[in-house]
């Protein structure tokens, strides 16, 4: 039984909503009330972000459903570590954080490839297409780029 529904009301969703519905509602409201679009709605954006921060985390949501906002304020959960509402926005839309020293996850981007090719002015004007063969490194399917199937053993 949900004790309090304020956060659900802020996002315009029911307490029984799915994580996807919650995310869709948050994105819609975040875009609508973002301070860059609506400078007068900064406080509303903070409330929307706060509600989403709690409801998007399963553990925080459970604590909120059982004890309301007071239970969250009393430290009933461990969180994502968002220091501002912009951090949540940045998590979904990849902007607005101002570079807080976070590191990108996933594979590193490779170096840019530069190739000089001679073309005539006529070819440029007509949009001539040329084929270019280059070699690129790919991640091995067997070891996923780790050098071994079992990282504890070491490269094979």
Beta strands, then each sheet from edge to edge (+ up, - down):
end
